[in-house]
Every structure is written in structure tokens, then in C-alpha cells.
Amino acid sequence: MRKINKTLIKSALLRIVDKLEMETSEDIEVSEDAYKLIPTSRWWITYPEEHHSLVYSLHDDIDEIENLATNPKRPCTYVDFDRMASILRYISEVENPS
């Protein structure tokens, strides 16, 4: 089991917001509406060898977000948005199961 500190989440989110402020306009257009929600309980792939290209690691996401939060020299990338989304999605599902 892994843990991620709330202070690290906050620091990483602030870095992500900084990147948005530097690289995007004030308003971000959202051109899509409907999406498929996959409950976190169905995220886990039991046989990763069968779904090799679809396997991502929440533990790796946590490592990278901790690195982003604690290392000001590490650049913030748009992949970090996905990593943070995965972590927040997991927290949401634990606190408010679907």
C-alpha cells in the first residue's frame, strides 16, 4: 500500500495551475461533453499481460507527483495532469464510492 501526503498534492496542484496560467489563455474551451465514467473498482486489470498497453501504475503516479511537488527543477508536464487526475479520482472513489 502507498500513501501520498496532502501537502504534496497541494504543492503539485499549485505547480499544475502555474503551468496553466503560463501556457493557456484565461478561458479554456471545452469542446466535448459526454464521457464514459469507469468506476475505480473496475480500473484494476487482473491480467496485465493481456492488456499490456493499457496498464498504468497509481504508485508511479504518486512517485512522480511527489517529485513534482518537492523538486522545483523538475518541469511540470501535461502528463502530470493525468497523474494528478488518477490520484484525485482514486481519493474520490475511496471517500465517495460510486
C-alpha positions as CSV (number, residue, x, y, z in Angstrom):
1,M,0.0,0.0,0.0
2,R,1.2,3.5,-0.8
3,K,0.4,6.8,0.8
4,I,0.6,10.4,-0.6
5,N,0.7,13.4,1.7
6,K,-2.0,16.1,1.3
7,T,0.6,18.8,1.4
8,L,2.4,17.2,-1.6
9,I,-0.9,17.0,-3.5
10,K,-1.4,20.7,-2.8
11,S,2.2,21.6,-4.0
12,A,1.8,19.6,-7.2
13,L,-1.6,21.1,-7.9
14,L,-0.2,24.6,-7.5
15,R,2.6,23.7,-10.0
16,I,-0.1,22.4,-12.4
17,V,-2.1,25.6,-12.0
18,D,1.1,27.7,-12.6
19,K,1.7,25.8,-15.8
20,L,-1.9,26.5,-17.0
21,E,-1.5,30.2,-16.1
22,M,1.7,30.5,-18.1
23,E,0.7,28.5,-21.1
24,T,-3.0,29.0,-21.7
25,S,-5.5,31.8,-22.0
26,E,-7.8,32.7,-19.2
27,D,-10.7,30.6,-20.5
28,I,-10.1,27.1,-21.7
29,E,-12.6,25.9,-24.3
30,V,-14.2,22.5,-23.6
31,S,-15.5,21.1,-26.9
32,E,-16.6,17.7,-25.6
33,D,-19.4,16.9,-23.1
34,A,-20.3,13.3,-22.6
35,Y,-17.7,10.8,-21.4
36,K,-17.7,7.3,-20.0
37,L,-17.1,7.0,-16.3
38,I,-15.3,3.9,-15.3
39,P,-15.7,3.2,-11.5
40,T,-12.4,2.9,-9.8
41,S,-13.4,-0.6,-8.7
42,R,-13.2,-1.5,-12.4
43,W,-9.8,0.2,-13.1
44,W,-7.7,-2.7,-11.9
45,I,-6.6,-5.1,-14.5
46,T,-6.2,-8.6,-13.2
47,Y,-4.1,-9.9,-16.0
48,P,-1.8,-7.1,-17.1
49,E,-0.1,-9.3,-19.7
50,E,-3.3,-9.3,-21.6
51,H,-3.7,-5.6,-21.6
52,H,0.0,-4.5,-21.7
53,S,-0.6,-1.2,-23.4
54,L,-3.4,-0.2,-21.0
55,V,-1.6,-0.7,-17.7
56,Y,-0.7,2.4,-15.7
57,S,0.6,2.5,-12.1
58,L,-1.0,4.6,-9.4
59,H,2.2,4.1,-7.4
60,D,4.2,5.6,-10.3
61,D,1.8,8.5,-10.4
62,I,2.3,9.1,-6.7
63,D,6.1,9.0,-7.1
64,E,6.0,11.5,-10.0
65,I,3.6,13.8,-8.2
66,E,5.8,13.7,-5.1
67,N,8.8,14.5,-7.3
68,L,6.9,17.4,-8.9
69,A,5.9,18.8,-5.5
70,T,9.3,18.6,-3.9
71,N,11.7,19.3,-6.8
72,P,11.3,22.8,-8.2
73,K,13.8,22.0,-11.0
74,R,11.6,19.2,-12.3
75,P,9.5,20.5,-15.2
76,C,5.7,20.3,-14.9
77,T,4.3,18.4,-17.9
78,Y,0.8,17.8,-19.1
79,V,1.3,14.1,-18.2
80,D,1.3,15.4,-14.6
81,F,-2.3,16.5,-15.2
82,D,-3.2,12.8,-15.9
83,R,-1.2,11.6,-12.9
84,M,-2.9,14.0,-10.6
85,A,-6.3,13.2,-12.1
86,S,-5.7,9.5,-11.4
87,I,-4.8,10.2,-7.8
88,L,-7.7,12.5,-7.2
89,R,-10.1,10.0,-8.9
90,Y,-8.9,7.3,-6.5
91,I,-9.3,9.5,-3.5
92,S,-12.8,10.5,-4.7
93,E,-13.8,6.8,-5.1
94,V,-12.5,5.9,-1.6
95,E,-14.3,8.8,0.0
96,N,-17.4,8.6,-2.1
97,P,-17.7,5.2,-3.7
98,S,-19.8,5.0,-6.9
